[in-house]
């Protein structure tokens, strides 16, 4: 039975069509099994052997099967803070400024829910992933779009932010 009631907070949030794209990709790959499917990063490329071995070992490791430490393992937080610091050119403290989440968008949504008051503006790049815009709106925020364009070498800001 389809879900028929749309709560007010999601009434103006459209779907992103990923199911339709997946169905079209399924049909196309049935005809052409050599296609590399990237519609949702759904590939048949096997993970590296080292990743498979580490995953199998973690299944049997009791320390790898816990929600604790709640903010993430210290070594992982340190590695993540180093990586993001290097990318951003800003030093991040792994203890006070880094939390490990179950995924990037989950972390963004939890952060938005923790920080936003209804009507707060959130600057997002344009283009951006539609699911991120939806999460801003679900958290009560108002997306403010900062247009970017590809100049042939890098993404560059086009103009001032705008709402839409």
Helices and strands as residue ranges (DSSP letters): G 8-10, H 18-31, H 49-60, G 62-64, H 74-88, H 104-115, E 121-126, H 130-138, E 142-150, E 155-157, E 162-163
